[in-house]
């Protein structure tokens, strides 16, 4: 295999990027042998390399002896529960790996349970990417139980696109009330609805660690937005909240706008693709927040809220403003003329 010879010829060090190389299970076995006792490679990208469960097992075997690898991307490899089980056994004993990406692998709630059990013993993993697996409420509940205190190192957890509904959100919220380490939770494109938003809002009132919560496209309406807004009155640690692509209207936007006048911790609130009317009370309230504070936030002319807030005045202003046209840029500069201390970075809508 050419890629094997190239690795041997040019040396193994830093990050080995084999993204989309069709190495398959056989190649995974060869790579595992090369890295089993390697001390110079700290990153391995095997995304979309047709590993399957057998290939994942080879990589897992390597993790039992390798003490240098810190990041491992196994996304889109159809490793399923069998591969997840092998990896779970590996991360029980591997205390070097910091980042593990497992999205799009057909892992069910049973596989999620194996990974959750492993996290009870692991003392190094800080990021787990588990999106696009579809393990539902049952899988989310297994992971939530670990968040309740049996793991003290995980800081970022991505559970997007997994069919997580109200029960899963409730379990995760319960875990968050007892967790003192997780900083980022992504739950985008699930189905938690207003009931799940209520559960998370309750957790946010007491959680003092989480800095980023993403719940875009979850069927959240004004009622759920109001619950989250109320939670933000008490929470002073959340820096970013994602509420894009929900069903939030003017009433929910008004609730959020009102709380922003008193919450100085939140830096970024995403509300793209909601139901806020440009001339409604929610949009009017957002305009007032723009005018009366030294944070930057705005909505675009098509009634799709793209809301970005700068740091509090004492930290200067540094914002990520989406969907801006020249007129909006001028408005922002007018409102923040004397307060901007850093460059404003503009990111157009993709």
C-alpha positions as CSV (number, residue, x, y, z in Angstrom):
1,X,0.0,0.0,0.0
2,X,1.4,3.3,-1.1
3,X,0.3,5.3,1.9
4,X,2.0,2.9,4.3
5,X,5.3,3.2,2.4
6,X,5.0,7.0,2.4
7,X,4.5,7.0,6.1
8,X,7.5,4.9,6.7
9,X,9.6,6.8,4.2
10,X,8.8,10.3,5.4
11,X,8.5,9.5,9.1
12,X,5.7,9.4,11.6
13,X,5.3,12.6,13.5
14,X,2.8,15.3,14.3
15,X,-0.6,14.7,12.8
16,X,-1.1,11.9,10.4
17,X,-3.9,12.9,8.0
18,X,-5.5,10.0,6.1
19,X,-8.9,11.6,5.7
20,X,-10.9,9.9,2.9
21,X,-8.1,7.5,2.1
22,X,-9.7,4.1,1.5
23,X,-7.4,2.2,3.8
24,X,-10.1,-0.2,5.0
25,X,-9.7,-2.8,7.8
26,X,-6.5,-4.2,6.4
27,X,-4.9,-0.8,6.3
28,X,-6.1,-0.1,9.8
29,X,-4.3,-3.2,11.0
30,X,-1.1,-2.0,9.4
31,X,-1.5,1.5,10.7
32,X,-2.2,0.1,14.2
33,X,1.0,-1.9,14.1
34,X,3.0,1.2,13.1
35,X,1.6,3.3,15.9
36,X,1.3,0.8,18.7
37,X,4.5,2.0,20.3
38,X,5.1,5.3,18.4
39,X,6.1,8.3,20.4
40,X,6.0,11.1,17.8
41,X,2.5,11.1,16.4
42,X,0.0,13.1,18.4
43,X,-2.9,13.3,16.0
44,X,-4.6,10.8,13.7
45,X,-7.4,11.6,11.1
46,X,-9.1,8.5,9.8
47,X,-12.4,10.2,8.9
48,X,-14.2,8.3,6.1
49,X,-11.6,5.6,5.5
50,X,-14.1,2.6,5.4
51,X,-12.7,1.1,8.5
52,X,-15.9,-0.7,9.6
53,X,-16.0,-2.5,13.0
54,X,-13.0,-4.6,12.2
55,X,-10.8,-1.6,11.3
56,X,-12.0,0.2,14.5
57,X,-11.0,-2.9,16.5
58,X,-7.4,-2.6,15.1
59,X,-7.2,1.0,16.0
60,X,-8.6,0.3,19.5
61,X,-5.9,-2.4,20.0
62,X,-3.3,0.2,19.2
63,X,-4.7,2.6,21.8
64,X,-4.0,0.0,24.5
65,X,-0.3,0.5,24.1
66,X,0.1,3.9,22.5
67,X,0.9,6.7,25.0
68,X,1.3,9.7,22.7
69,X,-1.8,10.0,20.5
70,X,-4.0,12.9,21.7
71,X,-6.6,13.3,19.0
72,X,-8.4,10.6,17.0
73,X,-11.0,11.2,14.3
74,X,-13.0,8.1,13.3
75,X,-16.0,9.8,11.9
76,X,-18.0,8.3,9.0
77,X,-16.6,4.8,9.3
78,X,-19.6,2.6,10.1
79,X,-17.9,1.1,13.1
80,X,-21.3,0.4,14.7
81,X,-21.7,-1.1,18.2
82,X,-19.0,-3.7,17.7
83,X,-16.4,-1.1,16.9
84,X,-17.6,1.2,19.7
85,X,-17.3,-1.7,22.2
86,X,-13.6,-2.2,21.2
87,X,-12.9,1.5,21.5
88,X,-14.6,1.7,24.9
89,X,-12.3,-1.0,26.2
90,X,-9.4,0.9,24.9
91,X,-10.3,4.3,26.5
92,X,-10.7,2.6,29.8
93,X,-7.0,2.1,30.0
94,X,-5.7,4.8,27.6
95,X,-5.1,8.0,29.6
96,X,-3.5,10.1,26.8
97,X,-6.3,10.6,24.3
98,X,-7.9,14.0,24.7
99,X,-10.2,14.3,21.7
100,X,-12.3,11.5,20.1
101,X,-14.6,12.0,17.1
102,X,-17.2,9.3,16.5
103,X,-19.9,11.0,14.5
104,X,-21.8,9.2,11.7
105,X,-20.9,5.7,12.8
106,X,-24.2,3.9,13.2
107,X,-23.7,3.5,17.0
108,X,-26.9,2.6,18.8
109,X,-27.9,3.2,22.4
110,X,-26.1,0.0,23.3
111,X,-22.9,1.3,21.8
112,X,-23.4,4.6,23.6
113,X,-23.7,2.6,26.9
114,X,-20.3,1.0,26.3
115,X,-18.7,4.4,25.7
116,X,-20.4,5.9,28.7
117,X,-19.2,3.0,30.9
118,X,-15.6,3.6,29.6
119,X,-15.9,7.3,30.5
120,X,-16.4,6.3,34.1
121,X,-12.8,5.1,34.2
122,X,-11.1,7.4,31.6
123,X,-9.1,10.3,33.0
124,X,-8.0,12.1,29.9
125,X,-10.7,12.6,27.3
126,X,-11.9,16.2,27.1
127,X,-13.9,16.2,23.8
128,X,-16.3,13.5,22.6
129,X,-18.0,14.0,19.2
130,X,-21.0,11.7,19.1
131,X,-23.3,13.4,16.6
132,X,-25.3,11.7,13.8
133,X,-25.6,8.3,15.4
134,X,-29.3,8.2,16.2
135,X,-29.1,6.5,19.6
136,X,-32.1,8.5,20.9
137,X,-33.1,9.2,24.5
138,X,-31.7,5.9,25.7
139,X,-28.2,6.7,24.5
140,X,-28.4,10.3,25.8
141,X,-29.5,8.9,29.2
142,X,-26.4,6.6,29.4
143,X,-24.1,9.6,28.8
144,X,-26.1,11.8,31.2
145,X,-25.5,9.3,34.0
146,X,-21.8,9.8,33.5
147,X,-22.1,13.6,33.6
148,X,-23.7,13.3,37.0
149,X,-20.3,12.9,38.6
150,X,-18.5,9.7,37.4
151,X,-16.3,11.6,34.9
152,X,-14.3,14.6,35.9
153,X,-12.4,15.4,32.7
154,X,-14.9,15.7,29.8
155,X,-15.3,19.3,28.8
156,X,-17.1,19.2,25.4
157,X,-19.9,16.8,24.3
158,X,-21.6,16.9,20.9
159,X,-24.9,15.0,20.7
160,X,-26.4,16.6,17.7
161,X,-28.6,14.7,15.2
162,X,-29.3,11.8,17.5
163,X,-33.1,11.8,17.9
164,X,-32.8,13.0,21.5
165,X,-36.3,14.1,22.7
166,X,-37.7,15.3,26.0
167,X,-36.7,12.3,28.1
168,X,-33.1,12.6,26.9
169,X,-33.1,16.3,27.6
170,X,-34.4,15.7,31.1
171,X,-31.7,13.1,31.8
172,X,-29.0,15.4,30.5
173,X,-30.4,18.3,32.6
174,X,-30.3,16.2,35.7
175,X,-26.6,15.3,34.9
176,X,-25.8,19.0,34.4
177,X,-27.1,19.9,37.9
178,X,-24.5,17.6,39.4
179,X,-21.7,18.1,36.8
180,X,-18.8,20.5,37.6
181,X,-16.6,20.0,34.5
182,X,-18.5,20.0,31.2
183,X,-18.2,23.4,29.4
184,X,-19.9,22.8,26.1
185,X,-23.0,20.8,25.2
186,X,-24.3,20.6,21.7
187,X,-27.8,19.2,21.2
188,X,-28.6,20.7,17.8
189,X,-31.2,19.1,15.4
190,X,-32.8,16.8,17.9
191,X,-36.4,17.0,19.2
192,X,-36.3,18.3,22.8
193,X,-39.1,20.8,22.2
194,X,-40.3,23.3,24.8
195,X,-40.5,20.6,27.4
196,X,-36.8,19.8,27.0
197,X,-35.9,23.4,27.0
198,X,-37.7,23.8,30.3
199,X,-35.6,20.9,31.8
200,X,-32.4,22.5,30.5
201,X,-33.4,25.9,31.8
202,X,-33.9,24.5,35.3
203,X,-30.4,23.0,35.1
204,X,-28.9,26.3,33.9
205,X,-30.1,28.1,37.0
206,X,-27.7,26.1,39.2
207,X,-25.0,25.0,36.8
208,X,-22.0,27.3,37.1
209,X,-19.6,25.6,34.6
210,X,-21.3,25.3,31.2
211,X,-20.2,28.1,28.9
212,X,-21.8,27.0,25.6
213,X,-25.2,25.4,25.0
214,X,-26.4,24.7,21.5
215,X,-30.1,23.7,20.9
216,X,-30.8,24.8,17.3
217,X,-33.6,23.1,15.4
218,X,-35.3,21.5,18.3
219,X,-38.9,22.6,17.9
220,X,-38.5,25.3,20.6
221,X,-41.2,28.0,20.5
222,X,-41.8,31.2,22.5
223,X,-42.6,29.1,25.6
224,X,-39.2,27.4,25.6
225,X,-37.4,30.6,24.8
226,X,-39.1,32.3,27.8
227,X,-37.9,29.5,30.1
228,X,-34.3,29.8,28.8
229,X,-34.5,33.6,29.1
230,X,-35.6,33.3,32.7
231,X,-32.7,30.9,33.4
232,X,-30.3,33.5,31.9
233,X,-31.5,35.9,34.7
234,X,-29.8,33.7,37.2
235,X,-27.0,32.2,35.1
236,X,-23.7,34.1,34.9
237,X,-21.5,31.6,33.2
238,X,-23.0,30.9,29.8
239,X,-21.1,32.7,27.1
240,X,-22.8,31.3,24.0
241,X,-26.4,30.0,23.4
242,X,-27.5,28.6,20.0
243,X,-31.2,28.8,19.3
244,X,-31.2,29.0,15.5
245,X,-33.8,27.2,13.3
246,X,-36.5,26.9,16.0
247,X,-40.0,28.4,16.1
248,X,-39.3,31.4,18.3
249,X,-41.5,34.4,17.5
250,X,-41.7,38.0,18.6
251,X,-42.8,37.1,22.1
252,X,-39.9,34.8,22.7
253,X,-37.5,37.3,21.2
254,X,-38.8,40.0,23.5
255,X,-38.2,37.7,26.5
256,X,-34.6,37.1,25.4
257,X,-34.0,40.8,24.6
258,X,-35.3,41.9,28.1
259,X,-32.9,39.6,29.9
260,X,-29.9,40.7,27.8
261,X,-30.1,44.1,29.5
262,X,-29.1,42.5,32.8
263,X,-27.0,39.5,31.7
264,X,-23.4,40.6,31.1
265,X,-21.8,37.2,30.7
266,X,-23.5,36.1,27.5
267,X,-21.4,37.0,24.4
268,X,-23.2,35.3,21.6
269,X,-26.8,34.4,21.0
270,X,-27.8,32.8,17.7
271,X,-31.4,33.2,16.6
272,X,-31.1,32.7,12.8
273,X,-34.0,31.1,11.0
274,X,-36.7,31.8,13.6
275,X,-40.1,33.5,13.2
276,X,-39.3,37.0,14.5
277,X,-41.1,39.6,12.4
278,X,-38.9,42.5,11.5
279,X,-41.4,45.1,12.8
280,X,-42.7,43.0,15.8
281,X,-42.1,43.6,19.5
282,X,-39.2,41.2,19.6
283,X,-37.3,43.0,16.9
284,X,-38.1,46.4,18.5
285,X,-36.8,45.1,21.8
286,X,-33.6,43.9,20.2
287,X,-33.1,47.3,18.6
288,X,-33.3,48.9,22.0
289,X,-30.8,46.5,23.4
290,X,-28.4,47.5,20.6
291,X,-28.9,51.2,21.3
292,X,-28.8,51.1,25.1
293,X,-25.8,48.7,25.6
294,X,-22.3,48.4,24.3
295,X,-22.9,44.9,23.1
296,X,-23.3,44.3,19.4
297,X,-26.3,42.4,18.1
298,X,-28.6,42.7,15.1
299,X,-31.2,41.1,13.0
300,X,-31.2,40.9,9.2
301,X,-33.8,42.5,7.0
302,X,-35.4,39.1,6.0
303,X,-36.7,38.6,9.6
304,X,-34.2,35.8,10.2
305,X,-32.5,36.8,13.4
306,X,-28.7,36.7,13.3
307,X,-27.7,37.9,16.7
308,X,-24.2,38.4,17.9
309,X,-23.2,40.1,21.1
310,X,-19.9,41.6,22.0
311,X,-18.0,41.3,25.3
312,X,-19.1,43.5,28.1
313,X,-17.7,47.1,28.0
314,X,-15.0,46.4,30.6
315,X,-13.5,43.7,28.3
316,X,-13.8,45.6,25.1
317,X,-16.0,44.6,22.1
318,X,-15.2,41.7,19.9
319,X,-18.2,40.2,18.1
320,X,-19.1,37.7,15.4
321,X,-21.9,39.4,13.4
322,X,-23.8,37.3,10.9
323,X,-25.8,38.2,7.8
324,X,-24.7,41.9,7.7
325,X,-25.2,44.2,4.8
326,X,-23.6,47.7,4.5
327,X,-26.5,49.5,6.2
328,X,-26.3,47.2,9.2
329,X,-22.6,47.7,9.4
330,X,-23.1,51.5,9.5
331,X,-25.8,51.1,12.2
332,X,-23.5,49.0,14.4
333,X,-20.6,51.5,14.0
334,X,-22.9,54.3,14.9
335,X,-24.1,52.7,18.1
336,X,-20.6,51.6,19.2
337,X,-18.6,54.5,17.9
338,X,-16.9,55.3,21.1
339,X,-16.8,51.9,22.6
340,X,-15.2,49.6,20.1
341,X,-11.7,48.7,21.2
342,X,-11.0,45.8,19.0
343,X,-11.7,44.9,15.4
344,X,-15.2,43.7,14.6
345,X,-15.0,40.5,12.6
346,X,-17.7,39.9,10.0
347,X,-18.6,36.5,8.9
348,X,-21.1,36.3,5.9
349,X,-23.8,33.8,5.8
350,X,-22.6,30.6,4.2
